C-alpha cells in the first residue's frame, strides 16, 4: 500500500466520521427546533450540551483532516480537498468525492436548520424583551400598543401597566 493510498483511506475514514457526527448534529438541531417551539427549557439545555459535544468532535476531526491535507502539501479549503481527491488513486477518487459531497450536503442542512433555530430564539427573545419593557413601563422604539382613546402614545411618553 502506498503512502498516497494510505492517506486517502485515512481521509475517507475522517470524512465518514465527520458524516456520522454531522448526521447526529442534524437530528439534534431538528429536535432542538421542536423544543424551541414548545419552549421546553430542559430539553433545550440538553440539546445545547449535545451540540457542544458534537462541535468538539467535529473540531477534532477537522484538525485531523487539516493535518492530512498539510501532509499532502495542501490547504484546508475546498480547493485543497478537490486537489486531494484529484491526486487520489483512481479506485478511491469517486468514493472520496461522494463522501465529501455527502458531508457538504449535511453541513448545509445543519447550517439551514441552525439558522431557523436562531430565528426562533431571536423572536422569543424579542417577545420577552417587549413584555418586560411593558411591565417596566419603558418606552418602546416602535410603539404598537394603543391607549384607552385608541391612540398610540407619543415616543417620549411611557405607560406603565398600572396606568392601563
C-alpha positions, -999 to 999 in steps of 0.1 A, spaced: 0 0 0 14 34 -10 16 65 13 -9 83 -10 -33 53 -8 -28 52 30 -36 89 33 -66 86 10 -80 58 31 -74 78 63 -90 109 47 -120 88 38 -122 74 74 -121 110 88 -148 122 64 -170 92 73 -166 101 109 -175 137 101 -206 125 83 -217 104 113 -212 133 137 -229 158 112 -259 134 108 -262 133 146 -260 171 147 -287 174 121 -310 152 142 -302 172 173 -310 205 155 -344 192 144 -351 180 179 -339 214 193 -363 231 169 -392 213 184 -380 221 219 -377 258 210 -412 258 196 -426 241 227 -403 263 249 -390 232 267 -361 247 286 -347 215 300 -347 199 265 -331 230 250 -303 228 276 -298 191 269 -296 197 231 -272 226 237 -249 202 256 -252 176 229 -244 202 202 -213 214 222 -200 178 225 -206 172 188 -189 205 179 -158 194 198 -158 161 180 -162 179 146 -134 203 155 -111 173 163 -120 156 130 -114 189 111 -80 191 127 -72 156 116 -84 165 81 -62 196 81 -32 175 92 -38 151 63 -41 179 38 -10 196 52 9 163 49 -1 163 13 11 199 9 -25 212 5 -46 237 24 -78 231 44 -101 246 18 -125 234 -9 -97 238 -34 -73 218 -12 -98 190 -8 -105 190 -46 -68 187 -52 -65 159 -27 -93 140 -44 -78 146 -78 -45 132 -67 -60 101 -51 -57 67 -68 -84 61 -94 -101 35 -74 -106 59 -45 -114 92 -64 -151 86 -68 -156 73 -33 -137 102 -18 -157 126 -40 -190 111 -30 -183 110 7 -171 147 7 -202 157 -13 -224 139 13 -206 157 41 -211 191 24 -248 184 19 -252 175 56 -233 206 67 -255 228 46 -286 211 61 -272 218 96 -265 254 87 -300 259 74 -316 243 105 -293 262 128 -304 295 111 -341 285 116 -334 277 153 -316 310 157 -345 329 142 -369 312 167 -345 322 196 -343 358 183 -381 360 180 -387 346 215 -360 369 229 -376 399 213 -411 390 226 -397 385 261 -379 419 260 -410 436 248 -431 420 276 -405 431 302 -404 466 288 -442 469 290 -441 456 326 -414 481 335 -433 510 318 -404 517 294 -409 533 260 -409 511 230 -389 521 199 -418 513 177 -449 515 199 -476 492 188 -498 495 218 -528 517 220 -541 538 249 -577 539 261 -585 565 234 -573 542 206 -542 563 201 -505 553 202 -487 571 229 -460 596 219 -425 582 218 -414 602 249 -444 591 270 -442 559 289 -472 539 300 -470 516 329 -491 485 333 -508 502 363 -520 531 341 -535 507 316 
